[in-house]
């Protein structure tokens, strides 16, 4: 009984610790990739491509078909002596046959090659979907971090307002502050409490967005790891858009998928041209029959099957002469599709370069804004501290104090937003170079 109680207590103690375990960015991305529905759809498409490749490879194997038939014949029919008689007959036939394609204009070989390229393209589509969800998770993750810091700022401002309220209350009781100033301090506390509630609500909503990307059933007991405070200190943009593009064009799934489809278009043209060539196949089979003529003596079933047993082998050659220009039009369609894939490849490269250019200049702009926001925050904080001292000593009114504090809060908010925007932009630029998203 004691062991059971100890086990229950240990379970209760350890459960909250597990539930409240914080997730880092890598864990979030890995979980999203493993559970996101869009990823699963792409995985299903990849599996379908694997099946199609297996089907193409198996087309080289011989087929094997068996058949059985039984018929009843009534009325006049032609007999073996070339006369007609009114007899009722029954006929049972058994047949087993196989055929092997020997030459089909290399269509099967090209079909296997096309299926392999389609599989590779499907795998790159899956990788592209994983990249997209990784970026979405990283953006949502940083949004949560940003809102968490805003919550801290709001709570600090609330604590400061309460401190000033306590001071104004003491001054009011001693006659050193007017009732209006006291009410002003109380109103400021109420406003800051509302701001703190709104900041907390924004944090929860951003956490909900992140948990939904991760396909979690609920954001309850879900928390993330805050990066080290110096995680942004070592960030620096050192590469140009052309250098990033030179690396990305060789590895990015969107470009590689388009390249595989363009290569597959050449195989499709060869498959279509294969219909111009003769088709040669080999066939073989065995068969036997059982006959029963009404009113006549018939051999037993086993002896007839043995006596009527026959085998055959043969070759079949089909030479295309005219098929209403179907083959010609298939070749034309395949060439049009090849041109389409070529322009899709060029478009994917062009879009990739545009994305890298945008990511680069966004990162440069974010870096400038971040350093500017640091200076603005320091200046606003210094200005507020001076104004706070004046306000405490009665040398500044409440309006001046509130304006100074509001300016500082805005500078803090701008600095935090610039910080996480700069962090996100530089990580995205590195991501194009094949560097995993980490904090």
N, C-alpha and C positions, 0 to 999 in steps of 0.2 A: 504494500500500500504506500509506503514511504517513497519507494522508487517511482511509482506512478505519479505521485504528487510532485516529486522533483522534476520528472519529465515534463509535466504540464507547465510548471513554473518556468522551466528553461525555454519551452516553446513560446510562452507568452512574452518572455523577455527578448528573445531573438527575433520574433516576427516584426515588430516595429522597426528594428534596425535594418532588416532586409528591405522592408517596404519603403523606407525613407533613404535608401541608398541613392546617392546622386550619380547622374549619368554625365559622362564627358561627351565631347562632340563625336569622337570616333564610335562610342557605343551607340549614340543616337543614329548616326549614319548607317552603321551595320544593322541595327534593328529595323530601320526603315527599308533598307534594301531587302532584308529577309521577309518582310511582312507587307510591304506596299502593294496595293492591288494592281497598279500600273506595271510594276515589275513582274508580277505574276502573269499578267497578260502577255508580256514580252517573252517570258520563259515558256509559256504555252506555244507561242509562235515558233520559238527555237526548237521545241520538241516536235512540232509539226514538220519543220524542215528536216529534222533527223529522220522522220518516218519517210518523207519523200525521197531522201537520199537512199535509204534502205530499199525502197521500192524500185528505184532506178538501177541499183546494183543487182537486185534479184531478177531483173528482166533478162539477164544473160542465162539464167537457169532454164533447163527444159521443163515444160509443163507435163502434167500427167492427168488424163481424164478417163473416167470410167462411165459406162452407160449400160442400161438394161431396158429392154422393151418387151411388151407382150401385147399382141393384137389378136382380134377376133374378126374373121372374114365370113360374110354370109352371101348366098346367091351364086350366080354364075361367075366363074373365074377361069382364067387360062391355066391349063394343066401342063405337065411336062411333055406330053405327046402332042402339044400344040392344038388341043381341042378344048372346048368349053364345056364345063359340067357344073351342075348346081350342087356344090358341096360346101359344108361348113368346116372351116379350118382355124387352127390356132397356131401362132408363131411366137416363139420366145427367142430374143436375141441378146447376147452379152458381148460387150466390146470394151477394150482397153487400148488407149492410144497416147502417143507422146509426140511432141514436136520440139525441135531445137532450131532457133534462128542462127543461121550461119553468116549471113551478111545482110545488113539493112542500111547501107549507105552511111555507116558510122553514126547513125542517129542515137543508138543506145549509148555508145561511148561518150558522145557529146552531151547526152542527157545526164549521165553520171557526173561529168565535169560541171554542168550547169547546176545540178543539185548541190554539189559541194560548195560552189560559190554562193548559192542562195543560203546555205547553212551558215557560211562565214558572215554573210551580210546580216542574217538574223541575229547572230551572236553580237555583232557590232551594234545593232539596234538595241539589244539588251544592255550593252555597256553604256550606250547613250542614255537610256532610261535611268540607269544607275547614276550616271553623272548628273542628270537633271535633278533627281531626288536628293542627291548629296548637296547640291547647291541650295535647293529649297530648304533642306534641313539646317544647313549652316546659316542661312539668312534668318530663319526663325529662331535658331539658337542664340544668335547675337542680338536679336530683338528682345528675347527674354532677359539677356544680360543687361541690355540697355535699360529696360523697364525696372529691373531689380535695383539698379543704381539710382534711378529716379525715385524709387520708393525710399531708399536710404536718404536721399537729398530732402525729400518731402518730410520725412520723420525728423531729420536734423532741423529743418526750418520750423517744424511744429514745436520741437523742444526749445528752440530759441524764442519762439513766440510765447511759450508758457513761462520761460524765464523772465521775459520782459513784462508779462502780465503780473507775475509775482512782485516784481520791482515796482510797477505802477500801482499795484494794490497797496503796497507798503507806503509809497509816496502819497497816495490818495488819503490813507488813514491819517498820515502825519500832516496833511494839508499842503504837501509839496507838489501835488499834481491835481488837476481839475477832474471833475467827474467825466467830462467829455473825453479826456485823455485815457481815463480808465476804461470807458466803454469802447474806445477805439482799440485798446489793447485786447479786450475781450473779443471784439469782432474779428481782429486779426487771428486770434487763436482758432475761432470757429471756421474762418476761411481756410486756415492751414490744415485743420482737421479734415475739411472737405477735400482739399487737394491731396492729402495723404490717402484718403479713401479712394479717390479717383486713380491715383498712381498705383495703388494695390490692385484695383480692378483691372487696370491696363496690364499689369504684370500677370494676373491670372488668365486674362484673355490670350495674351501672347503664349503663355504656357499651354493653354488649351489648343492653340493653333499648332504648336510643336507636337503635342501628344497625338493630335489627329494625323499629322504627317507620319508619325511613327506607328499609326494604327493601334494605339493603346486604347483600351476600353474606357478609361477615365483618367483625367489629369490628377486625381487625388493621390497623394503620397508620391508624386512624381516631382523630382527636382533635378537641377543640372549643376555641374561643377563650374565655378567661376575661375577663369584663367588667372595666372599670376599677374600681379600688378605691372610687372616689367615685360609682359608678353609683347607689348607694342614698341618697346624701346629699341629693339634690334631690327625693326622693319625698315627696309630701304628699297626703293625702286632702282634697279641697276640695269635692266634690260630694256631695249627698244621694242616697239610693236613688231618690227620686221624680224628681230631675233626670236621673239616668242612665237611668231607665226611659223618660222622655219622649224621649230621643234614641234609645234602643235599639229601642223599639217601631216606629219608622219605618224601621229599616234591617235588623233582624235577619232572617235568611233563614227561620227557623222560623215567624215571624209572617207574613211576606210570602207564603210558600208556602200557609199556611192561608187567607189572604185570597184568593189566586188560585183556590183550590179552591172557596171559597164563591161567588165570582163565576161560576165554571164551573157550579155547581149551578143557577144561574138559567138558564143557556143549556140545560142538560139538560132543565129543565122546559119551556122553549119548544120544544125538539126533540120532546119527547113530545106536547105539544099540537098540533104540526104534523100529526100523523096524523089529526086530526079534519077537516082540510081536503081538498078534492078534489086529485087529482094529475093534472097535465096534461103531456103529452110529445108531441114531434114525432118521426115516424119516416119513413124513406125507404129505398128499396132497389132493386136491379136483380137480374134473374134470367134464366136461359135453360135450355133442356132439349134433350136428344137422345134420340130414340126409335128402337128397333130391334125390328121384329116379325119373328119367324122365319118363313121361307117367303114373304115379301112383299118387294116392292121398297121400299127405304127411301132417303130423301135422305142425302147424305153428311154427315159430322159438321159441317163448317164451315157449310154452308148451313142445317142445322137450328138450330145455335146462333144464326145470324143471324136466321132467320125467327121463332124462338121467343123472341127477346129481348124483355123487358118491364121496365117501371119502375113504381114506385109511390111516392106520398107520402101521409102521413096524420097525423091527430092522434088521440091516445088520451086519454080522460078517465076517470079512475077516481074514483067517489064512494063514500066509506065510509058504510055504512049500519049494519051491526052486525058486530062482530068479537069477540063473546063477552067484551066489556068489557076487552080487552087494552090498548087505548089508555088507558082510564080508570085501570087499575091501573099502567101505566107512568108516568102523570102523578103518581099517588099515591106511587109508589116514588121518583120524582125529588124530590118535595117532602120526603119523609122523609130522603133523602140530603142535601138542603139544610139541614135542621135539624141533621143530624149534623155537617156541615161548620161550621155556625155555632158549635156547642158546642166543636168541636175548635179553632176560632179563639180562642174565649174561654179555653179551657184552655191554649193555647199562650201567650197573653198573661199569664194568671195564673202559669204556670210560669216565664215570663221574669221577672216581677216578684219571684217567690220567689227565683230564682237571683241576681238583682241584690241583693236584700236580704241573702242569705247571703254573697255576695261582699263586700258593703260591710262587714258586721259582722265577717266574717273578716279583712278588711283592717285595720279599726280595732283588732281584738284583736291582730293580728300586729304592728301598729305599737307598741302598748303593750308587748307581750312583747319586741320588739326593743330598745326603749330600756331596759327593765328588765334585759335580758340584758347590755347594755353595762355597766351599773352593777355587776351581779353579777360579770361577768368581771374588771372592774378591781379589785374588792374581793378576789376569790379569788386573783388574780395577786399583789396586794400581800401578802396573807396568806401565800401560798406562798413568796415571796421572803424574807420574814422567817423563816419556818420553815426554809427552805433554809440560811439563814445560821446559825440555831441548830443545825441538824443538823450542819453543817460544823464548828462549834466544839464539838460534843459536848454541847450544852445541850438537845437534843431527841433522842428515840429514833427508830428506823426506823419504828415504827408511826405516830407522830405525823407524820413526814415524808410517809409514803405516803398517809395520810388527807388531808393538806393538798394533796398533788399530785393525788390523785384528785378532790378537790373542785374544784380549778382546771380539770382536764381536762373535768370535767362542765360547768363554767361556759363553757368555750370551745366545747364541742360544742353547748350550748344556744344560745349566741350565734350560732354559724354557722347552726344550724337556723332560729332566729328571723329571721336576716338574709335567708336565701333564701325563707323562707315569706312574709315581709313583701314582698319583691321580687315574688314570684309573685302574691300576692293583689292588690297594687296594679296590676300589669300586666293581670290578669284584669278588674279593675274598669274600667280604661281600654279594654280590648278590647270591653267591652259598649258603650262610647261610639263605637266605630268606629276606635279608634287601633290600628294594627298592633302585633303583639307584637315588640318589639325590646329589646335590652339595651344 
